[in-house]
Amino acid sequence: MRRRLIVGLALLGLLAAAAIPAIAAIDGPETNAKVRIATLTGDGETADIDSDGVGVATVTIDRRKKVLCYDISITGVTPIAFHIHDGAAGVDGPIVVDFTAFGQAVKKQSRGCTRDVAKPLLRDIQQNPEDYYVNIHSDAYPGGELRGQLDK
């Protein structure tokens, strides 16, 4: 558990630095960008998961420009899909943003942006990030191996 925390914190620092390009992609004179970060672990899943994987997901949202960018970095897991779900901590919920549908390859380090998210959903994720979580799916755990609530 301690190793997961150390690796997770190291990933958090790396990903925070990596989020700068995502912010720059939507930055401009009238930006309203908000960055939300989720630390991803097997312990975050509601099912009993035995995973050494960890990761960090950075989600950058600009409601005015209707853009959502993501930057995901994970270790110890080979992902097959990743999404944002609507659900508070300890509660499973439906997929509301499917990163795998953006045309990007699902890899251990993935980043991209989309304008295909409804403005009311962008607003709610910005204002109530703790009600949403990022979920990483794998062949070993198709229902989700890593999970982390978005932070405020």
Chimera marker file (.cmm) of the C-alpha trace (Angstrom):
<marker_set name="trace">
<marker id="1" x="0.000" y="0.000" z="0.000" r="1" g="1" b="0" radius="0.5"/>
<marker id="2" x="2.817" y="2.398" z="0.872" r="1" g="1" b="0" radius="0.5"/>
<marker id="3" x="4.484" y="1.648" z="-2.469" r="1" g="1" b="0" radius="0.5"/>
<marker id="4" x="1.243" y="2.493" z="-4.290" r="1" g="1" b="0" radius="0.5"/>
<marker id="5" x="1.023" y="5.808" z="-2.455" r="1" g="1" b="0" radius="0.5"/>
<marker id="6" x="4.627" y="6.748" z="-3.287" r="1" g="1" b="0" radius="0.5"/>
<marker id="7" x="4.237" y="5.765" z="-6.930" r="1" g="1" b="0" radius="0.5"/>
<marker id="8" x="0.903" y="7.571" z="-7.076" r="1" g="1" b="0" radius="0.5"/>
<marker id="9" x="2.356" y="10.767" z="-5.664" r="1" g="1" b="0" radius="0.5"/>
<marker id="10" x="5.279" y="10.587" z="-8.082" r="1" g="1" b="0" radius="0.5"/>
<marker id="11" x="2.852" y="10.126" z="-10.961" r="1" g="1" b="0" radius="0.5"/>
<marker id="12" x="0.771" y="13.025" z="-9.695" r="1" g="1" b="0" radius="0.5"/>
<marker id="13" x="3.788" y="15.334" z="-9.898" r="1" g="1" b="0" radius="0.5"/>
<marker id="14" x="4.717" y="14.122" z="-13.364" r="1" g="1" b="0" radius="0.5"/>
<marker id="15" x="1.180" y="14.410" z="-14.620" r="1" g="1" b="0" radius="0.5"/>
<marker id="16" x="0.698" y="17.879" z="-13.204" r="1" g="1" b="0" radius="0.5"/>
<marker id="17" x="3.683" y="18.947" z="-15.302" r="1" g="1" b="0" radius="0.5"/>
<marker id="18" x="2.296" y="17.050" z="-18.287" r="1" g="1" b="0" radius="0.5"/>
<marker id="19" x="-1.051" y="18.840" z="-17.962" r="1" g="1" b="0" radius="0.5"/>
<marker id="20" x="0.511" y="22.104" z="-19.131" r="1" g="1" b="0" radius="0.5"/>
<marker id="21" x="0.199" y="21.156" z="-22.839" r="1" g="1" b="0" radius="0.5"/>
<marker id="22" x="-3.469" y="20.255" z="-22.333" r="1" g="1" b="0" radius="0.5"/>
<marker id="23" x="-4.117" y="23.600" z="-20.672" r="1" g="1" b="0" radius="0.5"/>
<marker id="24" x="-2.188" y="25.381" z="-23.424" r="1" g="1" b="0" radius="0.5"/>
<marker id="25" x="-4.354" y="23.629" z="-26.028" r="1" g="1" b="0" radius="0.5"/>
<marker id="26" x="-7.451" y="25.348" z="-24.660" r="1" g="1" b="0" radius="0.5"/>
<marker id="27" x="-5.853" y="28.459" z="-23.218" r="1" g="1" b="0" radius="0.5"/>
<marker id="28" x="-6.606" y="31.821" z="-24.726" r="1" g="1" b="0" radius="0.5"/>
<marker id="29" x="-7.810" y="35.305" z="-23.876" r="1" g="1" b="0" radius="0.5"/>
<marker id="30" x="-11.211" y="34.109" z="-22.655" r="1" g="1" b="0" radius="0.5"/>
<marker id="31" x="-10.340" y="30.795" z="-21.088" r="1" g="1" b="0" radius="0.5"/>
<marker id="32" x="-12.316" y="29.397" z="-18.199" r="1" g="1" b="0" radius="0.5"/>
<marker id="33" x="-10.205" y="26.260" z="-17.854" r="1" g="1" b="0" radius="0.5"/>
<marker id="34" x="-10.389" y="24.228" z="-14.666" r="1" g="1" b="0" radius="0.5"/>
<marker id="35" x="-8.072" y="21.314" z="-13.945" r="1" g="1" b="0" radius="0.5"/>
<marker id="36" x="-9.358" y="18.309" z="-12.028" r="1" g="1" b="0" radius="0.5"/>
<marker id="37" x="-7.084" y="15.428" z="-10.991" r="1" g="1" b="0" radius="0.5"/>
<marker id="38" x="-7.866" y="11.845" z="-9.971" r="1" g="1" b="0" radius="0.5"/>
<marker id="39" x="-5.361" y="9.505" z="-8.317" r="1" g="1" b="0" radius="0.5"/>
<marker id="40" x="-6.115" y="6.035" z="-9.663" r="1" g="1" b="0" radius="0.5"/>
<marker id="41" x="-5.774" y="2.886" z="-7.537" r="1" g="1" b="0" radius="0.5"/>
<marker id="42" x="-7.425" y="-0.503" z="-7.236" r="1" g="1" b="0" radius="0.5"/>
<marker id="43" x="-8.533" y="0.485" z="-3.739" r="1" g="1" b="0" radius="0.5"/>
<marker id="44" x="-10.843" y="3.068" z="-5.294" r="1" g="1" b="0" radius="0.5"/>
<marker id="45" x="-12.914" y="0.390" z="-7.019" r="1" g="1" b="0" radius="0.5"/>
<marker id="46" x="-16.142" y="-0.765" z="-5.378" r="1" g="1" b="0" radius="0.5"/>
<marker id="47" x="-15.348" y="-4.406" z="-6.278" r="1" g="1" b="0" radius="0.5"/>
<marker id="48" x="-12.585" y="-6.348" z="-4.526" r="1" g="1" b="0" radius="0.5"/>
<marker id="49" x="-9.568" y="-5.638" z="-6.772" r="1" g="1" b="0" radius="0.5"/>
<marker id="50" x="-6.060" y="-7.018" z="-6.305" r="1" g="1" b="0" radius="0.5"/>
<marker id="51" x="-3.974" y="-4.692" z="-8.464" r="1" g="1" b="0" radius="0.5"/>
<marker id="52" x="-0.491" y="-3.246" z="-8.212" r="1" g="1" b="0" radius="0.5"/>
<marker id="53" x="-1.471" y="-0.640" z="-10.777" r="1" g="1" b="0" radius="0.5"/>
<marker id="54" x="-1.583" y="3.076" z="-10.047" r="1" g="1" b="0" radius="0.5"/>
<marker id="55" x="-2.113" y="6.148" z="-12.124" r="1" g="1" b="0" radius="0.5"/>
<marker id="56" x="-3.125" y="9.753" z="-12.394" r="1" g="1" b="0" radius="0.5"/>
<marker id="57" x="-5.739" y="11.321" z="-14.632" r="1" g="1" b="0" radius="0.5"/>
<marker id="58" x="-5.788" y="15.044" z="-15.298" r="1" g="1" b="0" radius="0.5"/>
<marker id="59" x="-8.978" y="16.442" z="-16.798" r="1" g="1" b="0" radius="0.5"/>
<marker id="60" x="-8.950" y="20.027" z="-18.058" r="1" g="1" b="0" radius="0.5"/>
<marker id="61" x="-12.311" y="21.612" z="-18.845" r="1" g="1" b="0" radius="0.5"/>
<marker id="62" x="-13.154" y="24.892" z="-20.528" r="1" g="1" b="0" radius="0.5"/>
<marker id="63" x="-16.922" y="25.404" z="-20.611" r="1" g="1" b="0" radius="0.5"/>
<marker id="64" x="-16.781" y="28.531" z="-22.744" r="1" g="1" b="0" radius="0.5"/>
<marker id="65" x="-14.881" y="26.731" z="-25.469" r="1" g="1" b="0" radius="0.5"/>
<marker id="66" x="-16.790" y="23.471" z="-24.833" r="1" g="1" b="0" radius="0.5"/>
<marker id="67" x="-13.506" y="21.534" z="-24.580" r="1" g="1" b="0" radius="0.5"/>
<marker id="68" x="-12.533" y="18.666" z="-22.303" r="1" g="1" b="0" radius="0.5"/>
<marker id="69" x="-8.916" y="17.496" z="-22.397" r="1" g="1" b="0" radius="0.5"/>
<marker id="70" x="-7.511" y="14.478" z="-20.625" r="1" g="1" b="0" radius="0.5"/>
<marker id="71" x="-4.024" y="13.263" z="-19.767" r="1" g="1" b="0" radius="0.5"/>
<marker id="72" x="-3.822" y="9.794" z="-18.246" r="1" g="1" b="0" radius="0.5"/>
<marker id="73" x="-0.697" y="8.032" z="-17.038" r="1" g="1" b="0" radius="0.5"/>
<marker id="74" x="-0.795" y="4.573" z="-15.450" r="1" g="1" b="0" radius="0.5"/>
<marker id="75" x="1.628" y="1.811" z="-14.493" r="1" g="1" b="0" radius="0.5"/>
<marker id="76" x="1.083" y="-1.843" z="-13.667" r="1" g="1" b="0" radius="0.5"/>
<marker id="77" x="-2.052" y="-2.145" z="-15.825" r="1" g="1" b="0" radius="0.5"/>
<marker id="78" x="-2.582" y="-2.633" z="-19.543" r="1" g="1" b="0" radius="0.5"/>
<marker id="79" x="-5.720" y="-0.578" z="-20.208" r="1" g="1" b="0" radius="0.5"/>
<marker id="80" x="-8.439" y="-1.571" z="-22.645" r="1" g="1" b="0" radius="0.5"/>
<marker id="81" x="-10.725" y="1.410" z="-21.938" r="1" g="1" b="0" radius="0.5"/>
<marker id="82" x="-11.011" y="4.487" z="-19.735" r="1" g="1" b="0" radius="0.5"/>
<marker id="83" x="-13.926" y="6.759" z="-18.941" r="1" g="1" b="0" radius="0.5"/>
<marker id="84" x="-15.407" y="9.353" z="-16.630" r="1" g="1" b="0" radius="0.5"/>
<marker id="85" x="-18.388" y="7.956" z="-14.716" r="1" g="1" b="0" radius="0.5"/>
<marker id="86" x="-21.092" y="9.786" z="-12.796" r="1" g="1" b="0" radius="0.5"/>
<marker id="87" x="-20.824" y="8.517" z="-9.225" r="1" g="1" b="0" radius="0.5"/>
<marker id="88" x="-19.687" y="9.629" z="-5.797" r="1" g="1" b="0" radius="0.5"/>
<marker id="89" x="-16.992" y="7.735" z="-3.895" r="1" g="1" b="0" radius="0.5"/>
<marker id="90" x="-18.046" y="4.139" z="-3.303" r="1" g="1" b="0" radius="0.5"/>
<marker id="91" x="-20.907" y="4.338" z="-5.814" r="1" g="1" b="0" radius="0.5"/>
<marker id="92" x="-20.835" y="2.869" z="-9.320" r="1" g="1" b="0" radius="0.5"/>
<marker id="93" x="-22.388" y="5.019" z="-12.015" r="1" g="1" b="0" radius="0.5"/>
<marker id="94" x="-22.899" y="5.317" z="-15.749" r="1" g="1" b="0" radius="0.5"/>
<marker id="95" x="-20.230" y="6.421" z="-18.219" r="1" g="1" b="0" radius="0.5"/>
<marker id="96" x="-20.645" y="10.105" z="-19.072" r="1" g="1" b="0" radius="0.5"/>
<marker id="97" x="-17.389" y="10.717" z="-21.005" r="1" g="1" b="0" radius="0.5"/>
<marker id="98" x="-15.877" y="7.837" z="-22.979" r="1" g="1" b="0" radius="0.5"/>
<marker id="99" x="-12.233" y="8.718" z="-23.658" r="1" g="1" b="0" radius="0.5"/>
<marker id="100" x="-11.860" y="5.652" z="-25.879" r="1" g="1" b="0" radius="0.5"/>
<marker id="101" x="-14.431" y="7.113" z="-28.279" r="1" g="1" b="0" radius="0.5"/>
<marker id="102" x="-12.188" y="10.107" z="-29.068" r="1" g="1" b="0" radius="0.5"/>
<marker id="103" x="-10.188" y="8.181" z="-31.669" r="1" g="1" b="0" radius="0.5"/>
<marker id="104" x="-7.120" y="7.949" z="-29.439" r="1" g="1" b="0" radius="0.5"/>
<marker id="105" x="-5.335" y="4.667" z="-28.801" r="1" g="1" b="0" radius="0.5"/>
<marker id="106" x="-5.793" y="3.280" z="-25.304" r="1" g="1" b="0" radius="0.5"/>
<marker id="107" x="-2.287" y="3.280" z="-23.858" r="1" g="1" b="0" radius="0.5"/>
<marker id="108" x="-0.582" y="3.607" z="-20.493" r="1" g="1" b="0" radius="0.5"/>
<marker id="109" x="0.014" y="7.264" z="-21.351" r="1" g="1" b="0" radius="0.5"/>
<marker id="110" x="-2.872" y="8.806" z="-23.263" r="1" g="1" b="0" radius="0.5"/>
<marker id="111" x="-3.941" y="12.355" z="-23.906" r="1" g="1" b="0" radius="0.5"/>
<marker id="112" x="-6.421" y="14.127" z="-26.091" r="1" g="1" b="0" radius="0.5"/>
<marker id="113" x="-9.231" y="16.656" z="-26.261" r="1" g="1" b="0" radius="0.5"/>
<marker id="114" x="-12.836" y="16.659" z="-27.369" r="1" g="1" b="0" radius="0.5"/>
<marker id="115" x="-15.616" y="19.119" z="-28.030" r="1" g="1" b="0" radius="0.5"/>
<marker id="116" x="-18.193" y="16.308" z="-27.944" r="1" g="1" b="0" radius="0.5"/>
<marker id="117" x="-19.266" y="16.841" z="-24.329" r="1" g="1" b="0" radius="0.5"/>
<marker id="118" x="-22.466" y="18.747" z="-23.562" r="1" g="1" b="0" radius="0.5"/>
<marker id="119" x="-21.947" y="22.116" z="-21.902" r="1" g="1" b="0" radius="0.5"/>
<marker id="120" x="-24.207" y="21.299" z="-18.893" r="1" g="1" b="0" radius="0.5"/>
<marker id="121" x="-22.127" y="18.172" z="-18.194" r="1" g="1" b="0" radius="0.5"/>
<marker id="122" x="-18.883" y="20.154" z="-18.466" r="1" g="1" b="0" radius="0.5"/>
<marker id="123" x="-20.288" y="22.663" z="-15.976" r="1" g="1" b="0" radius="0.5"/>
<marker id="124" x="-21.317" y="19.945" z="-13.528" r="1" g="1" b="0" radius="0.5"/>
<marker id="125" x="-17.939" y="18.187" z="-13.700" r="1" g="1" b="0" radius="0.5"/>
<marker id="126" x="-16.219" y="21.552" z="-13.130" r="1" g="1" b="0" radius="0.5"/>
<marker id="127" x="-18.415" y="22.506" z="-10.199" r="1" g="1" b="0" radius="0.5"/>
<marker id="128" x="-18.941" y="19.062" z="-8.607" r="1" g="1" b="0" radius="0.5"/>
<marker id="129" x="-15.905" y="16.971" z="-9.547" r="1" g="1" b="0" radius="0.5"/>
<marker id="130" x="-16.222" y="14.785" z="-6.438" r="1" g="1" b="0" radius="0.5"/>
<marker id="131" x="-19.414" y="13.363" z="-7.993" r="1" g="1" b="0" radius="0.5"/>
<marker id="132" x="-17.394" y="11.910" z="-10.906" r="1" g="1" b="0" radius="0.5"/>
<marker id="133" x="-14.650" y="9.323" z="-11.179" r="1" g="1" b="0" radius="0.5"/>
<marker id="134" x="-12.147" y="8.146" z="-13.755" r="1" g="1" b="0" radius="0.5"/>
<marker id="135" x="-12.128" y="4.397" z="-14.314" r="1" g="1" b="0" radius="0.5"/>
<marker id="136" x="-9.455" y="2.308" z="-16.075" r="1" g="1" b="0" radius="0.5"/>
<marker id="137" x="-10.599" y="-1.063" z="-17.441" r="1" g="1" b="0" radius="0.5"/>
<marker id="138" x="-8.295" y="-4.010" z="-18.194" r="1" g="1" b="0" radius="0.5"/>
<marker id="139" x="-8.605" y="-7.572" z="-19.482" r="1" g="1" b="0" radius="0.5"/>
<marker id="140" x="-8.015" y="-8.820" z="-15.919" r="1" g="1" b="0" radius="0.5"/>
<marker id="141" x="-10.783" y="-6.543" z="-14.568" r="1" g="1" b="0" radius="0.5"/>
<marker id="142" x="-13.161" y="-5.600" z="-17.404" r="1" g="1" b="0" radius="0.5"/>
<marker id="143" x="-15.489" y="-3.862" z="-14.922" r="1" g="1" b="0" radius="0.5"/>
<marker id="144" x="-12.629" y="-1.578" z="-13.838" r="1" g="1" b="0" radius="0.5"/>
<marker id="145" x="-9.206" y="-2.091" z="-12.282" r="1" g="1" b="0" radius="0.5"/>
<marker id="146" x="-8.256" y="1.443" z="-11.259" r="1" g="1" b="0" radius="0.5"/>
<marker id="147" x="-10.512" y="4.220" z="-10.070" r="1" g="1" b="0" radius="0.5"/>
<marker id="148" x="-10.141" y="7.712" z="-8.686" r="1" g="1" b="0" radius="0.5"/>
<marker id="149" x="-12.583" y="10.480" z="-7.820" r="1" g="1" b="0" radius="0.5"/>
<marker id="150" x="-11.914" y="13.817" z="-9.455" r="1" g="1" b="0" radius="0.5"/>
<marker id="151" x="-10.748" y="16.430" z="-6.991" r="1" g="1" b="0" radius="0.5"/>
<marker id="152" x="-12.009" y="19.921" z="-6.355" r="1" g="1" b="0" radius="0.5"/>
<link id1="1" id2="2" r="1" g="1" b="0" radius="0.2"/>
<link id1="2" id2="3" r="1" g="1" b="0" radius="0.2"/>
<link id1="3" id2="4" r="1" g="1" b="0" radius="0.2"/>
<link id1="4" id2="5" r="1" g="1" b="0" radius="0.2"/>
<link id1="5" id2="6" r="1" g="1" b="0" radius="0.2"/>
<link id1="6" id2="7" r="1" g="1" b="0" radius="0.2"/>
<link id1="7" id2="8" r="1" g="1" b="0" radius="0.2"/>
<link id1="8" id2="9" r="1" g="1" b="0" radius="0.2"/>
<link id1="9" id2="10" r="1" g="1" b="0" radius="0.2"/>
<link id1="10" id2="11" r="1" g="1" b="0" radius="0.2"/>
<link id1="11" id2="12" r="1" g="1" b="0" radius="0.2"/>
<link id1="12" id2="13" r="1" g="1" b="0" radius="0.2"/>
<link id1="13" id2="14" r="1" g="1" b="0" radius="0.2"/>
<link id1="14" id2="15" r="1" g="1" b="0" radius="0.2"/>
<link id1="15" id2="16" r="1" g="1" b="0" radius="0.2"/>
<link id1="16" id2="17" r="1" g="1" b="0" radius="0.2"/>
<link id1="17" id2="18" r="1" g="1" b="0" radius="0.2"/>
<link id1="18" id2="19" r="1" g="1" b="0" radius="0.2"/>
<link id1="19" id2="20" r="1" g="1" b="0" radius="0.2"/>
<link id1="20" id2="21" r="1" g="1" b="0" radius="0.2"/>
<link id1="21" id2="22" r="1" g="1" b="0" radius="0.2"/>
<link id1="22" id2="23" r="1" g="1" b="0" radius="0.2"/>
<link id1="23" id2="24" r="1" g="1" b="0" radius="0.2"/>
<link id1="24" id2="25" r="1" g="1" b="0" radius="0.2"/>
<link id1="25" id2="26" r="1" g="1" b="0" radius="0.2"/>
<link id1="26" id2="27" r="1" g="1" b="0" radius="0.2"/>
<link id1="27" id2="28" r="1" g="1" b="0" radius="0.2"/>
<link id1="28" id2="29" r="1" g="1" b="0" radius="0.2"/>
<link id1="29" id2="30" r="1" g="1" b="0" radius="0.2"/>
<link id1="30" id2="31" r="1" g="1" b="0" radius="0.2"/>
<link id1="31" id2="32" r="1" g="1" b="0" radius="0.2"/>
<link id1="32" id2="33" r="1" g="1" b="0" radius="0.2"/>
<link id1="33" id2="34" r="1" g="1" b="0" radius="0.2"/>
<link id1="34" id2="35" r="1" g="1" b="0" radius="0.2"/>
<link id1="35" id2="36" r="1" g="1" b="0" radius="0.2"/>
<link id1="36" id2="37" r="1" g="1" b="0" radius="0.2"/>
<link id1="37" id2="38" r="1" g="1" b="0" radius="0.2"/>
<link id1="38" id2="39" r="1" g="1" b="0" radius="0.2"/>
<link id1="39" id2="40" r="1" g="1" b="0" radius="0.2"/>
<link id1="40" id2="41" r="1" g="1" b="0" radius="0.2"/>
<link id1="41" id2="42" r="1" g="1" b="0" radius="0.2"/>
<link id1="42" id2="43" r="1" g="1" b="0" radius="0.2"/>
<link id1="43" id2="44" r="1" g="1" b="0" radius="0.2"/>
<link id1="44" id2="45" r="1" g="1" b="0" radius="0.2"/>
<link id1="45" id2="46" r="1" g="1" b="0" radius="0.2"/>
<link id1="46" id2="47" r="1" g="1" b="0" radius="0.2"/>
<link id1="47" id2="48" r="1" g="1" b="0" radius="0.2"/>
<link id1="48" id2="49" r="1" g="1" b="0" radius="0.2"/>
<link id1="49" id2="50" r="1" g="1" b="0" radius="0.2"/>
<link id1="50" id2="51" r="1" g="1" b="0" radius="0.2"/>
<link id1="51" id2="52" r="1" g="1" b="0" radius="0.2"/>
<link id1="52" id2="53" r="1" g="1" b="0" radius="0.2"/>
<link id1="53" id2="54" r="1" g="1" b="0" radius="0.2"/>
<link id1="54" id2="55" r="1" g="1" b="0" radius="0.2"/>
<link id1="55" id2="56" r="1" g="1" b="0" radius="0.2"/>
<link id1="56" id2="57" r="1" g="1" b="0" radius="0.2"/>
<link id1="57" id2="58" r="1" g="1" b="0" radius="0.2"/>
<link id1="58" id2="59" r="1" g="1" b="0" radius="0.2"/>
<link id1="59" id2="60" r="1" g="1" b="0" radius="0.2"/>
<link id1="60" id2="61" r="1" g="1" b="0" radius="0.2"/>
<link id1="61" id2="62" r="1" g="1" b="0" radius="0.2"/>
<link id1="62" id2="63" r="1" g="1" b="0" radius="0.2"/>
<link id1="63" id2="64" r="1" g="1" b="0" radius="0.2"/>
<link id1="64" id2="65" r="1" g="1" b="0" radius="0.2"/>
<link id1="65" id2="66" r="1" g="1" b="0" radius="0.2"/>
<link id1="66" id2="67" r="1" g="1" b="0" radius="0.2"/>
<link id1="67" id2="68" r="1" g="1" b="0" radius="0.2"/>
<link id1="68" id2="69" r="1" g="1" b="0" radius="0.2"/>
<link id1="69" id2="70" r="1" g="1" b="0" radius="0.2"/>
<link id1="70" id2="71" r="1" g="1" b="0" radius="0.2"/>
<link id1="71" id2="72" r="1" g="1" b="0" radius="0.2"/>
<link id1="72" id2="73" r="1" g="1" b="0" radius="0.2"/>
<link id1="73" id2="74" r="1" g="1" b="0" radius="0.2"/>
<link id1="74" id2="75" r="1" g="1" b="0" radius="0.2"/>
<link id1="75" id2="76" r="1" g="1" b="0" radius="0.2"/>
<link id1="76" id2="77" r="1" g="1" b="0" radius="0.2"/>
<link id1="77" id2="78" r="1" g="1" b="0" radius="0.2"/>
<link id1="78" id2="79" r="1" g="1" b="0" radius="0.2"/>
<link id1="79" id2="80" r="1" g="1" b="0" radius="0.2"/>
<link id1="80" id2="81" r="1" g="1" b="0" radius="0.2"/>
<link id1="81" id2="82" r="1" g="1" b="0" radius="0.2"/>
<link id1="82" id2="83" r="1" g="1" b="0" radius="0.2"/>
<link id1="83" id2="84" r="1" g="1" b="0" radius="0.2"/>
<link id1="84" id2="85" r="1" g="1" b="0" radius="0.2"/>
<link id1="85" id2="86" r="1" g="1" b="0" radius="0.2"/>
<link id1="86" id2="87" r="1" g="1" b="0" radius="0.2"/>
<link id1="87" id2="88" r="1" g="1" b="0" radius="0.2"/>
<link id1="88" id2="89" r="1" g="1" b="0" radius="0.2"/>
<link id1="89" id2="90" r="1" g="1" b="0" radius="0.2"/>
<link id1="90" id2="91" r="1" g="1" b="0" radius="0.2"/>
<link id1="91" id2="92" r="1" g="1" b="0" radius="0.2"/>
<link id1="92" id2="93" r="1" g="1" b="0" radius="0.2"/>
<link id1="93" id2="94" r="1" g="1" b="0" radius="0.2"/>
<link id1="94" id2="95" r="1" g="1" b="0" radius="0.2"/>
<link id1="95" id2="96" r="1" g="1" b="0" radius="0.2"/>
<link id1="96" id2="97" r="1" g="1" b="0" radius="0.2"/>
<link id1="97" id2="98" r="1" g="1" b="0" radius="0.2"/>
<link id1="98" id2="99" r="1" g="1" b="0" radius="0.2"/>
<link id1="99" id2="100" r="1" g="1" b="0" radius="0.2"/>
<link id1="100" id2="101" r="1" g="1" b="0" radius="0.2"/>
<link id1="101" id2="102" r="1" g="1" b="0" radius="0.2"/>
<link id1="102" id2="103" r="1" g="1" b="0" radius="0.2"/>
<link id1="103" id2="104" r="1" g="1" b="0" radius="0.2"/>
<link id1="104" id2="105" r="1" g="1" b="0" radius="0.2"/>
<link id1="105" id2="106" r="1" g="1" b="0" radius="0.2"/>
<link id1="106" id2="107" r="1" g="1" b="0" radius="0.2"/>
<link id1="107" id2="108" r="1" g="1" b="0" radius="0.2"/>
<link id1="108" id2="109" r="1" g="1" b="0" radius="0.2"/>
<link id1="109" id2="110" r="1" g="1" b="0" radius="0.2"/>
<link id1="110" id2="111" r="1" g="1" b="0" radius="0.2"/>
<link id1="111" id2="112" r="1" g="1" b="0" radius="0.2"/>
<link id1="112" id2="113" r="1" g="1" b="0" radius="0.2"/>
<link id1="113" id2="114" r="1" g="1" b="0" radius="0.2"/>
<link id1="114" id2="115" r="1" g="1" b="0" radius="0.2"/>
<link id1="115" id2="116" r="1" g="1" b="0" radius="0.2"/>
<link id1="116" id2="117" r="1" g="1" b="0" radius="0.2"/>
<link id1="117" id2="118" r="1" g="1" b="0" radius="0.2"/>
<link id1="118" id2="119" r="1" g="1" b="0" radius="0.2"/>
<link id1="119" id2="120" r="1" g="1" b="0" radius="0.2"/>
<link id1="120" id2="121" r="1" g="1" b="0" radius="0.2"/>
<link id1="121" id2="122" r="1" g="1" b="0" radius="0.2"/>
<link id1="122" id2="123" r="1" g="1" b="0" radius="0.2"/>
<link id1="123" id2="124" r="1" g="1" b="0" radius="0.2"/>
<link id1="124" id2="125" r="1" g="1" b="0" radius="0.2"/>
<link id1="125" id2="126" r="1" g="1" b="0" radius="0.2"/>
<link id1="126" id2="127" r="1" g="1" b="0" radius="0.2"/>
<link id1="127" id2="128" r="1" g="1" b="0" radius="0.2"/>
<link id1="128" id2="129" r="1" g="1" b="0" radius="0.2"/>
<link id1="129" id2="130" r="1" g="1" b="0" radius="0.2"/>
<link id1="130" id2="131" r="1" g="1" b="0" radius="0.2"/>
<link id1="131" id2="132" r="1" g="1" b="0" radius="0.2"/>
<link id1="132" id2="133" r="1" g="1" b="0" radius="0.2"/>
<link id1="133" id2="134" r="1" g="1" b="0" radius="0.2"/>
<link id1="134" id2="135" r="1" g="1" b="0" radius="0.2"/>
<link id1="135" id2="136" r="1" g="1" b="0" radius="0.2"/>
<link id1="136" id2="137" r="1" g="1" b="0" radius="0.2"/>
<link id1="137" id2="138" r="1" g="1" b="0" radius="0.2"/>
<link id1="138" id2="139" r="1" g="1" b="0" radius="0.2"/>
<link id1="139" id2="140" r="1" g="1" b="0" radius="0.2"/>
<link id1="140" id2="141" r="1" g="1" b="0" radius="0.2"/>
<link id1="141" id2="142" r="1" g="1" b="0" radius="0.2"/>
<link id1="142" id2="143" r="1" g="1" b="0" radius="0.2"/>
<link id1="143" id2="144" r="1" g="1" b="0" radius="0.2"/>
<link id1="144" id2="145" r="1" g="1" b="0" radius="0.2"/>
<link id1="145" id2="146" r="1" g="1" b="0" radius="0.2"/>
<link id1="146" id2="147" r="1" g="1" b="0" radius="0.2"/>
<link id1="147" id2="148" r="1" g="1" b="0" radius="0.2"/>
<link id1="148" id2="149" r="1" g="1" b="0" radius="0.2"/>
<link id1="149" id2="150" r="1" g="1" b="0" radius="0.2"/>
<link id1="150" id2="151" r="1" g="1" b="0" radius="0.2"/>
<link id1="151" id2="152" r="1" g="1" b="0" radius="0.2"/>
</marker_set>
